[in-house]
Amino acid sequence: MEPAYILQGNMGDEGCEEIAETYNEEGFEGLQRMLEASSLEYVYYTEADADGDA
């Protein structure tokens, strides 16, 4: 769910409904489309270990 995480992190909580609707209607491909169509200039995705450390 990396695309949903990135979108929500950049769109804020107000984007959650749109992200969920897109995923429900179009699946993973819809989220990828949203990312590609967005005007986000900088996107950061970080993975954490079991302790929550990046």
DRENKOLLO-164144 format. One record per atom (N, C-alpha, C, O): residue number from 1; residue in three letters; atom name; z, y, x. Coordinates in nm, 3 decimals. Atoms other than C-alpha are relative to their C-alpha. Example, Ala and Ser with C-alpha at 12.3 -4.5 7.8 and 13.67 -1.06 7.14 Angstrom:
REM DRENKOLLO-164144
{num: 1 residu: ALA atome: N Z: 0.000 Y: -0.119 X: 0.089}
{num: 1 residu: ALA atome: CA Z: 0.780 Y: -0.450 X: 1.230}
{num: 1 residu: ALA atome: C Z: 0.000 Y: 0.120 X: 0.090}
{num: 1 residu: ALA atome: O Z: 0.066 Y: 0.118 X: 0.194}
{num: 2 residu: SER atome: N Z: -0.006 Y: -0.119 X: -0.082}
{num: 2 residu: SER atome: CA Z: 0.714 Y: -0.106 X: 1.367}
{num: 2 residu: SER atome: C Z: 0.073 Y: 0.109 X: -0.077}
{num: 2 residu: SER atome: O Z: 0.090 Y: 0.220 X: -0.026}
This chain:
REM DRENKOLLO-164144
{num: 1 residu: MET atome: N Z: 0.000 Y: -0.119 X: 0.081}
{num: 1 residu: MET atome: CA Z: 0.000 Y: 0.000 X: 0.000}
{num: 1 residu: MET atome: C Z: 0.000 Y: 0.126 X: 0.086}
{num: 1 residu: MET atome: O Z: 0.047 Y: 0.232 X: 0.043}
{num: 2 residu: GLU atome: N Z: 0.009 Y: -0.114 X: -0.090}
{num: 2 residu: GLU atome: CA Z: -0.062 Y: 0.229 X: 0.295}
{num: 2 residu: GLU atome: C Z: -0.066 Y: 0.121 X: -0.065}
{num: 2 residu: GLU atome: O Z: -0.014 Y: 0.232 X: -0.051}
{num: 3 residu: PRO atome: N Z: 0.063 Y: -0.118 X: 0.061}
{num: 3 residu: PRO atome: CA Z: -0.305 Y: 0.451 X: 0.099}
{num: 3 residu: PRO atome: C Z: 0.091 Y: 0.071 X: -0.101}
{num: 3 residu: PRO atome: O Z: 0.094 Y: 0.193 X: -0.105}
{num: 4 residu: ALA atome: N Z: -0.090 Y: -0.061 X: 0.098}
{num: 4 residu: ALA atome: CA Z: -0.050 Y: 0.507 X: -0.180}
{num: 4 residu: ALA atome: C Z: 0.110 Y: 0.077 X: 0.070}
{num: 4 residu: ALA atome: O Z: 0.147 Y: 0.186 X: 0.027}
{num: 5 residu: TYR atome: N Z: -0.106 Y: -0.067 X: -0.078}
{num: 5 residu: TYR atome: CA Z: 0.218 Y: 0.596 X: 0.075}
{num: 5 residu: TYR atome: C Z: -0.053 Y: 0.132 X: 0.059}
{num: 5 residu: TYR atome: O Z: 0.014 Y: 0.235 X: 0.051}
{num: 6 residu: ILE atome: N Z: 0.059 Y: -0.119 X: -0.062}
{num: 6 residu: ILE atome: CA Z: -0.010 Y: 0.843 X: 0.253}
{num: 6 residu: ILE atome: C Z: -0.029 Y: 0.106 X: -0.107}
{num: 6 residu: ILE atome: O Z: 0.001 Y: 0.223 X: -0.087}
{num: 7 residu: LEU atome: N Z: 0.030 Y: -0.094 X: 0.107}
{num: 7 residu: LEU atome: CA Z: -0.127 Y: 1.001 X: -0.072}
{num: 7 residu: LEU atome: C Z: 0.126 Y: 0.063 X: -0.054}
{num: 7 residu: LEU atome: O Z: 0.133 Y: 0.185 X: -0.070}
{num: 8 residu: GLN atome: N Z: -0.124 Y: -0.053 X: 0.056}
{num: 8 residu: GLN atome: CA Z: 0.225 Y: 1.037 X: -0.211}
{num: 8 residu: GLN atome: C Z: 0.068 Y: 0.093 X: 0.099}
{num: 8 residu: GLN atome: O Z: 0.123 Y: 0.195 X: 0.059}
{num: 9 residu: GLY atome: N Z: -0.061 Y: -0.083 X: -0.101}
{num: 9 residu: GLY atome: CA Z: 0.351 Y: 1.179 X: 0.116}
{num: 9 residu: GLY atome: C Z: -0.065 Y: 0.136 X: 0.012}
{num: 9 residu: GLY atome: O Z: 0.000 Y: 0.233 X: 0.050}
{num: 10 residu: ASN atome: N Z: 0.073 Y: -0.126 X: -0.010}
{num: 10 residu: ASN atome: CA Z: 0.086 Y: 1.448 X: 0.106}
{num: 10 residu: ASN atome: C Z: -0.013 Y: 0.074 X: -0.133}
{num: 10 residu: ASN atome: O Z: -0.026 Y: 0.196 X: -0.135}
{num: 11 residu: MET atome: N Z: 0.014 Y: -0.062 X: 0.131}
{num: 11 residu: MET atome: CA Z: 0.064 Y: 1.510 X: -0.268}
{num: 11 residu: MET atome: C Z: 0.137 Y: 0.034 X: -0.061}
{num: 11 residu: MET atome: O Z: 0.145 Y: 0.115 X: -0.154}
{num: 12 residu: GLY atome: N Z: -0.133 Y: -0.022 X: 0.055}
{num: 12 residu: GLY atome: CA Z: 0.438 Y: 1.506 X: -0.333}
{num: 12 residu: GLY atome: C Z: 0.022 Y: -0.085 X: -0.124}
{num: 12 residu: GLY atome: O Z: -0.065 Y: -0.162 X: -0.166}
{num: 13 residu: ASP atome: N Z: -0.036 Y: 0.080 X: 0.117}
{num: 13 residu: ASP atome: CA Z: 0.614 Y: 1.355 X: -0.632}
{num: 13 residu: ASP atome: C Z: -0.091 Y: 0.022 X: -0.118}
{num: 13 residu: ASP atome: O Z: -0.110 Y: -0.067 X: -0.200}
{num: 14 residu: GLU atome: N Z: 0.089 Y: -0.028 X: 0.112}
{num: 14 residu: GLU atome: CA Z: 0.376 Y: 1.525 X: -0.873}
{num: 14 residu: GLU atome: C Z: -0.127 Y: -0.084 X: 0.006}
{num: 14 residu: GLU atome: O Z: -0.197 Y: -0.095 X: -0.095}
{num: 15 residu: GLY atome: N Z: 0.119 Y: 0.083 X: -0.013}
{num: 15 residu: GLY atome: CA Z: 0.098 Y: 1.300 X: -0.741}
{num: 15 residu: GLY atome: C Z: 0.023 Y: -0.146 X: -0.035}
{num: 15 residu: GLY atome: O Z: -0.073 Y: -0.223 X: -0.043}
{num: 16 residu: CYS atome: N Z: -0.032 Y: 0.141 X: 0.026}
{num: 16 residu: CYS atome: CA Z: 0.278 Y: 0.973 X: -0.823}
{num: 16 residu: CYS atome: C Z: -0.070 Y: -0.056 X: -0.122}
{num: 16 residu: CYS atome: O Z: -0.121 Y: -0.168 X: -0.119}
{num: 17 residu: GLU atome: N Z: 0.063 Y: 0.048 X: 0.122}
{num: 17 residu: GLU atome: CA Z: 0.140 Y: 0.947 X: -1.175}
{num: 17 residu: GLU atome: C Z: -0.150 Y: -0.023 X: 0.021}
{num: 17 residu: GLU atome: O Z: -0.204 Y: -0.124 X: -0.022}
{num: 18 residu: GLU atome: N Z: 0.143 Y: 0.015 X: -0.028}
{num: 18 residu: GLU atome: CA Z: -0.218 Y: 1.004 X: -1.059}
{num: 18 residu: GLU atome: C Z: -0.026 Y: -0.120 X: 0.090}
{num: 18 residu: GLU atome: O Z: -0.122 Y: -0.194 X: 0.068}
{num: 19 residu: ILE atome: N Z: 0.015 Y: 0.114 X: -0.092}
{num: 19 residu: ILE atome: CA Z: -0.176 Y: 0.751 X: -0.777}
{num: 19 residu: ILE atome: C Z: 0.016 Y: -0.131 X: -0.077}
{num: 19 residu: ILE atome: O Z: -0.064 Y: -0.224 X: -0.059}
{num: 20 residu: ALA atome: N Z: -0.025 Y: 0.122 X: 0.077}
{num: 20 residu: ALA atome: CA Z: -0.032 Y: 0.490 X: -1.015}
{num: 20 residu: ALA atome: C Z: -0.114 Y: -0.029 X: -0.097}
{num: 20 residu: ALA atome: O Z: -0.159 Y: -0.143 X: -0.108}
{num: 21 residu: GLU atome: N Z: 0.111 Y: 0.018 X: 0.094}
{num: 21 residu: GLU atome: CA Z: -0.304 Y: 0.545 X: -1.276}
{num: 21 residu: GLU atome: C Z: -0.126 Y: -0.047 X: 0.072}
{num: 21 residu: GLU atome: O Z: -0.196 Y: -0.137 X: 0.025}
{num: 22 residu: THR atome: N Z: 0.118 Y: 0.040 X: -0.076}
{num: 22 residu: THR atome: CA Z: -0.576 Y: 0.519 X: -1.014}
{num: 22 residu: THR atome: C Z: 0.011 Y: -0.144 X: 0.045}
{num: 22 residu: THR atome: O Z: -0.085 Y: -0.219 X: 0.034}
{num: 23 residu: TYR atome: N Z: -0.018 Y: 0.138 X: -0.045}
{num: 23 residu: TYR atome: CA Z: -0.429 Y: 0.197 X: -0.875}
{num: 23 residu: TYR atome: C Z: -0.015 Y: -0.097 X: -0.117}
{num: 23 residu: TYR atome: O Z: -0.078 Y: -0.202 X: -0.104}
{num: 24 residu: ASN atome: N Z: 0.007 Y: 0.088 X: 0.117}
{num: 24 residu: ASN atome: CA Z: -0.392 Y: 0.046 X: -1.224}
{num: 24 residu: ASN atome: C Z: -0.143 Y: -0.016 X: -0.050}
{num: 24 residu: ASN atome: O Z: -0.181 Y: -0.124 X: -0.096}
{num: 25 residu: GLU atome: N Z: 0.137 Y: 0.004 X: 0.051}
{num: 25 residu: GLU atome: CA Z: -0.750 Y: 0.133 X: -1.318}
{num: 25 residu: GLU atome: C Z: -0.102 Y: -0.050 X: 0.101}
{num: 25 residu: GLU atome: O Z: -0.198 Y: -0.119 X: 0.064}
{num: 26 residu: GLU atome: N Z: 0.103 Y: 0.028 X: -0.100}
{num: 26 residu: GLU atome: CA Z: -0.936 Y: 0.090 X: -0.989}
{num: 26 residu: GLU atome: C Z: 0.048 Y: -0.084 X: 0.117}
{num: 26 residu: GLU atome: O Z: -0.031 Y: -0.124 X: 0.203}
{num: 27 residu: GLY atome: N Z: -0.055 Y: 0.082 X: -0.108}
{num: 27 residu: GLY atome: CA Z: -0.703 Y: -0.103 X: -0.759}
{num: 27 residu: GLY atome: C Z: -0.002 Y: 0.071 X: 0.134}
{num: 27 residu: GLY atome: O Z: -0.010 Y: 0.194 X: 0.142}
{num: 28 residu: PHE atome: N Z: -0.004 Y: -0.051 X: -0.137}
{num: 28 residu: PHE atome: CA Z: -0.692 Y: -0.061 X: -0.384}
{num: 28 residu: PHE atome: C Z: -0.121 Y: 0.087 X: 0.032}
{num: 28 residu: PHE atome: O Z: -0.110 Y: 0.186 X: 0.103}
{num: 29 residu: GLU atome: N Z: 0.123 Y: -0.076 X: -0.027}
{num: 29 residu: GLU atome: CA Z: -1.052 Y: 0.063 X: -0.378}
{num: 29 residu: GLU atome: C Z: 0.012 Y: 0.142 X: -0.054}
{num: 29 residu: GLU atome: O Z: -0.039 Y: 0.236 X: 0.007}
{num: 30 residu: GLY atome: N Z: -0.020 Y: -0.132 X: 0.055}
{num: 30 residu: GLY atome: CA Z: -0.955 Y: 0.355 X: -0.601}
{num: 30 residu: GLY atome: C Z: 0.087 Y: 0.088 X: 0.088}
{num: 30 residu: GLY atome: O Z: 0.061 Y: 0.207 X: 0.104}
{num: 31 residu: LEU atome: N Z: -0.086 Y: -0.076 X: -0.091}
{num: 31 residu: LEU atome: CA Z: -0.677 Y: 0.458 X: -0.365}
{num: 31 residu: LEU atome: C Z: -0.076 Y: 0.040 X: 0.125}
{num: 31 residu: LEU atome: O Z: -0.060 Y: 0.152 X: 0.174}
{num: 32 residu: GLN atome: N Z: 0.082 Y: -0.032 X: -0.117}
{num: 32 residu: GLN atome: CA Z: -0.916 Y: 0.441 X: -0.071}
{num: 32 residu: GLN atome: C Z: -0.095 Y: 0.115 X: -0.033}
{num: 32 residu: GLN atome: O Z: -0.115 Y: 0.204 X: 0.050}
{num: 33 residu: ARG atome: N Z: 0.091 Y: -0.105 X: 0.044}
{num: 33 residu: ARG atome: CA Z: -1.161 Y: 0.659 X: -0.268}
{num: 33 residu: ARG atome: C Z: 0.075 Y: 0.133 X: -0.007}
{num: 33 residu: ARG atome: O Z: 0.022 Y: 0.236 X: 0.036}
{num: 34 residu: MET atome: N Z: -0.081 Y: -0.122 X: 0.007}
{num: 34 residu: MET atome: CA Z: -0.883 Y: 0.913 X: -0.335}
{num: 34 residu: MET atome: C Z: 0.024 Y: 0.057 X: 0.139}
{num: 34 residu: MET atome: O Z: 0.015 Y: 0.178 X: 0.160}
{num: 35 residu: LEU atome: N Z: -0.022 Y: -0.047 X: -0.137}
{num: 35 residu: LEU atome: CA Z: -0.806 Y: 0.929 X: 0.037}
{num: 35 residu: LEU atome: C Z: -0.126 Y: 0.062 X: 0.058}
{num: 35 residu: LEU atome: O Z: -0.121 Y: 0.169 X: 0.119}
{num: 36 residu: GLU atome: N Z: 0.125 Y: -0.049 X: -0.056}
{num: 36 residu: GLU atome: CA Z: -1.169 Y: 0.973 X: 0.132}
{num: 36 residu: GLU atome: C Z: -0.044 Y: 0.132 X: -0.064}
{num: 36 residu: GLU atome: O Z: -0.107 Y: 0.215 X: 0.001}
{num: 37 residu: ALA atome: N Z: 0.040 Y: -0.121 X: 0.072}
{num: 37 residu: ALA atome: CA Z: -1.220 Y: 1.245 X: -0.133}
{num: 37 residu: ALA atome: C Z: 0.099 Y: 0.115 X: 0.018}
{num: 37 residu: ALA atome: O Z: 0.071 Y: 0.228 X: -0.022}
{num: 38 residu: SER atome: N Z: -0.103 Y: -0.103 X: -0.013}
{num: 38 residu: SER atome: CA Z: -0.905 Y: 1.434 X: -0.043}
{num: 38 residu: SER atome: C Z: -0.036 Y: 0.100 X: 0.109}
{num: 38 residu: SER atome: O Z: -0.121 Y: 0.075 X: 0.194}
{num: 39 residu: SER atome: N Z: 0.021 Y: -0.103 X: -0.101}
{num: 39 residu: SER atome: CA Z: -0.895 Y: 1.749 X: 0.162}
{num: 39 residu: SER atome: C Z: 0.114 Y: 0.001 X: 0.101}
{num: 39 residu: SER atome: O Z: 0.140 Y: 0.102 X: 0.166}
{num: 40 residu: LEU atome: N Z: -0.111 Y: 0.010 X: -0.094}
{num: 40 residu: LEU atome: CA Z: -0.603 Y: 1.628 X: 0.371}
{num: 40 residu: LEU atome: C Z: -0.053 Y: 0.011 X: 0.142}
{num: 40 residu: LEU atome: O Z: -0.145 Y: -0.061 X: 0.181}
{num: 41 residu: GLU atome: N Z: 0.043 Y: -0.016 X: -0.138}
{num: 41 residu: GLU atome: CA Z: -0.641 Y: 1.743 X: 0.727}
{num: 41 residu: GLU atome: C Z: 0.080 Y: -0.087 X: 0.095}
{num: 41 residu: GLU atome: O Z: 0.025 Y: -0.140 X: 0.192}
{num: 42 residu: TYR atome: N Z: -0.087 Y: 0.080 X: -0.086}
{num: 42 residu: TYR atome: CA Z: -0.346 Y: 1.562 X: 0.881}
{num: 42 residu: TYR atome: C Z: 0.075 Y: -0.099 X: -0.085}
{num: 42 residu: TYR atome: O Z: 0.141 Y: -0.061 X: -0.182}
{num: 43 residu: VAL atome: N Z: -0.069 Y: 0.105 X: 0.073}
{num: 43 residu: VAL atome: CA Z: -0.211 Y: 1.231 X: 0.759}
{num: 43 residu: VAL atome: C Z: 0.073 Y: -0.086 X: 0.102}
{num: 43 residu: VAL atome: O Z: 0.015 Y: -0.132 X: 0.200}
{num: 44 residu: TYR atome: N Z: -0.082 Y: 0.080 X: -0.090}
{num: 44 residu: TYR atome: CA Z: 0.072 Y: 1.046 X: 0.926}
{num: 44 residu: TYR atome: C Z: 0.054 Y: -0.121 X: -0.073}
{num: 44 residu: TYR atome: O Z: 0.112 Y: -0.108 X: -0.181}
{num: 45 residu: TYR atome: N Z: -0.055 Y: 0.125 X: 0.053}
{num: 45 residu: TYR atome: CA Z: 0.164 Y: 0.686 X: 0.857}
{num: 45 residu: TYR atome: C Z: 0.083 Y: -0.061 X: 0.111}
{num: 45 residu: TYR atome: O Z: 0.035 Y: -0.082 X: 0.222}
{num: 46 residu: THR atome: N Z: -0.090 Y: 0.057 X: -0.100}
{num: 46 residu: THR atome: CA Z: 0.460 Y: 0.538 X: 1.037}
{num: 46 residu: THR atome: C Z: 0.061 Y: -0.128 X: -0.055}
{num: 46 residu: THR atome: O Z: 0.104 Y: -0.133 X: -0.170}
{num: 47 residu: GLU atome: N Z: -0.066 Y: 0.123 X: 0.039}
{num: 47 residu: GLU atome: CA Z: 0.591 Y: 0.185 X: 1.025}
{num: 47 residu: GLU atome: C Z: 0.138 Y: -0.004 X: 0.062}
{num: 47 residu: GLU atome: O Z: 0.157 Y: 0.040 X: 0.175}
{num: 48 residu: ALA atome: N Z: -0.137 Y: 0.010 X: -0.048}
{num: 48 residu: ALA atome: CA Z: 0.960 Y: 0.117 X: 1.061}
{num: 48 residu: ALA atome: C Z: 0.039 Y: -0.148 X: 0.014}
{num: 48 residu: ALA atome: O Z: -0.015 Y: -0.235 X: -0.053}
{num: 49 residu: ASP atome: N Z: -0.049 Y: 0.135 X: -0.015}
{num: 49 residu: ASP atome: CA Z: 1.144 Y: -0.190 X: 1.180}
{num: 49 residu: ASP atome: C Z: 0.105 Y: -0.028 X: -0.108}
{num: 49 residu: ASP atome: O Z: 0.129 Y: 0.058 X: -0.194}
{num: 50 residu: ALA atome: N Z: -0.098 Y: 0.039 X: 0.102}
{num: 50 residu: ALA atome: CA Z: 1.410 Y: -0.371 X: 0.974}
{num: 50 residu: ALA atome: C Z: 0.118 Y: 0.094 X: -0.006}
{num: 50 residu: ALA atome: O Z: 0.184 Y: 0.103 X: -0.110}
{num: 51 residu: ASP atome: N Z: -0.112 Y: -0.096 X: -0.002}
{num: 51 residu: ASP atome: CA Z: 1.670 Y: -0.112 X: 1.079}
{num: 51 residu: ASP atome: C Z: -0.042 Y: 0.139 X: -0.047}
{num: 51 residu: ASP atome: O Z: 0.041 Y: 0.229 X: -0.056}
{num: 52 residu: GLY atome: N Z: 0.049 Y: -0.129 X: 0.044}
{num: 52 residu: GLY atome: CA Z: 1.451 Y: 0.175 X: 0.959}
{num: 52 residu: GLY atome: C Z: -0.041 Y: 0.093 X: 0.112}
{num: 52 residu: GLY atome: O Z: -0.069 Y: 0.210 X: 0.089}
{num: 53 residu: ASP atome: N Z: 0.041 Y: -0.082 X: -0.115}
{num: 53 residu: ASP atome: CA Z: 1.365 Y: 0.298 X: 1.308}
{num: 53 residu: ASP atome: C Z: -0.152 Y: -0.008 X: 0.017}
{num: 53 residu: ASP atome: O Z: -0.212 Y: -0.115 X: 0.010}
{num: 54 residu: ALA atome: N Z: 0.146 Y: -0.005 X: -0.017}
{num: 54 residu: ALA atome: CA Z: 1.007 Y: 0.412 X: 1.365}
{num: 54 residu: ALA atome: C Z: -0.039 Y: -0.046 X: 0.139}
{num: 54 residu: ALA atome: O Z: -0.158 Y: -0.048 X: 0.171}
